Amino acid sequence: VQLQASGGGLVQAGGSLRLSCAASGRTISRYGMGWFRQAPGKEREFVAAISLSGGSLYYADSVKGRFTISRDNAKNTVFLQMDSLKPEDTAVYYCAMGSYGYGSRLLREYDFWGQGTQVTVSS
């Protein structure tokens, strides 16, 4: 299984980015998917998750109301729309495929991880 994350970059505070995560080797339609991030010197943290059908969405409090996770099972791709970005959102963002059909906030409940894409928000 490979997860290819893309869409990161440098943006000014208040701007937007849309991350994509394309999966190969396994269909995502049977699994929850998630996004996590890791800033320099910090542990990897949960950002957002989505159940296999897309009917249940979960967000970290720090991004609620600004980020939106979605999925296109036909394209085997998951997205993270990030609006009203803040400097504290600067991190490497990772997508992950879950072990189960529900979305999870827990790193240990994800089997496969992408390589990460850098998001830098300037003030």
C-alpha positions as CSV (number, residue, x, y, z in Angstrom):
1,V,0.0,0.0,0.0
2,Q,1.3,3.5,-0.9
3,L,-0.2,6.8,0.1
4,Q,1.0,9.8,-1.8
5,A,0.3,13.2,-0.2
6,S,0.6,16.4,-2.2
7,G,-0.6,20.0,-2.2
8,G,1.6,21.4,0.6
9,G,3.5,24.7,0.2
10,L,4.1,28.1,1.5
11,V,1.2,30.4,2.2
12,Q,0.5,33.6,4.1
13,A,-1.6,33.6,7.3
14,G,-5.3,33.6,6.4
15,G,-4.7,31.7,3.2
16,S,-5.8,28.3,2.0
17,L,-4.3,25.0,0.8
18,R,-5.9,21.8,-0.3
19,L,-4.0,18.6,0.5
20,S,-4.6,15.4,-1.5
21,C,-3.7,11.8,-0.6
22,A,-3.8,9.3,-3.4
23,A,-3.8,5.6,-2.4
24,S,-2.6,2.6,-4.4
25,G,-2.4,-1.0,-3.6
26,R,-5.6,-1.1,-1.6
27,T,-9.0,0.5,-2.0
28,I,-9.7,3.1,0.7
29,S,-13.5,2.5,0.5
30,R,-13.3,-0.1,3.3
31,Y,-11.2,2.0,5.7
32,G,-11.3,5.1,7.8
33,M,-8.7,7.7,6.7
34,G,-6.9,10.4,8.7
35,W,-4.6,13.3,8.5
36,F,-2.0,14.0,11.1
37,R,0.8,16.6,11.4
38,Q,4.2,17.0,13.0
39,A,5.9,20.3,13.7
40,P,9.6,20.5,14.4
41,G,10.4,19.2,17.9
42,K,6.9,18.0,18.5
43,E,5.1,14.7,18.4
44,R,2.8,13.8,15.6
45,E,-0.7,14.9,16.3
46,F,-4.2,14.2,15.1
47,V,-5.8,16.7,12.7
48,A,-8.8,15.1,11.1
49,A,-10.4,11.7,10.3
50,I,-13.2,10.4,8.2
51,S,-15.2,7.1,8.2
52,L,-15.3,4.8,5.3
53,S,-18.5,6.2,4.0
54,G,-17.6,9.8,4.7
55,G,-20.6,10.0,7.0
56,S,-18.6,10.7,10.2
57,L,-16.0,13.4,10.5
58,Y,-13.6,14.2,13.3
59,Y,-11.4,17.2,13.9
60,A,-8.9,18.3,16.4
61,D,-10.1,21.3,18.4
62,S,-7.3,23.5,16.9
63,V,-8.6,23.1,13.4
64,K,-12.3,22.7,13.8
65,G,-14.2,25.2,11.7
66,R,-11.1,25.9,9.5
67,F,-10.2,22.5,8.0
68,T,-12.5,20.1,6.1
69,I,-11.7,16.4,5.4
70,S,-13.4,14.6,2.5
71,R,-12.9,11.5,0.4
72,D,-13.6,10.3,-3.1
73,N,-13.7,6.5,-2.9
74,A,-14.0,6.2,-6.7
75,K,-10.7,8.0,-7.1
76,N,-9.1,6.4,-4.0
77,T,-8.2,9.8,-2.7
78,V,-8.7,11.7,0.5
79,F,-8.5,15.5,0.8
80,L,-7.9,18.1,3.5
81,Q,-9.1,21.6,2.7
82,M,-7.3,24.1,5.0
83,D,-8.7,27.6,5.3
84,S,-7.8,30.5,7.5
85,L,-4.4,29.1,8.0
86,K,-2.3,30.2,10.9
87,P,1.5,30.1,11.5
88,E,0.9,27.4,14.2
89,D,-0.5,25.2,11.4
90,T,3.1,24.9,10.0
91,A,4.1,21.2,10.0
92,V,4.6,18.2,7.9
93,Y,1.2,16.7,7.1
94,Y,0.7,13.0,6.8
95,C,-2.2,11.0,5.5
96,A,-2.9,7.6,6.9
97,M,-5.1,4.5,6.2
98,G,-6.9,3.1,9.2
99,S,-7.2,-0.4,10.5
100,Y,-11.0,-0.1,10.7
101,G,-13.9,1.5,8.9
102,Y,-14.4,4.3,11.4
103,G,-12.3,7.4,11.6
104,S,-9.9,7.4,14.6
105,R,-7.9,10.0,16.5
106,L,-5.3,7.5,17.5
107,L,-2.1,6.9,15.7
108,R,-2.0,3.3,16.7
109,E,-5.2,2.6,14.8
110,Y,-3.6,3.4,11.4
111,D,-1.8,0.8,9.4
112,F,-0.3,2.7,6.5
113,W,1.2,6.2,6.3
114,G,2.2,8.5,3.5
115,Q,5.5,10.3,3.2
116,G,4.2,13.7,4.3
117,T,3.9,17.1,2.7
118,Q,5.3,20.3,4.1
119,V,2.9,23.1,5.0
120,T,4.5,26.4,5.9
121,V,2.3,29.4,7.0
122,S,4.1,32.8,7.2
123,S,2.9,35.6,9.5
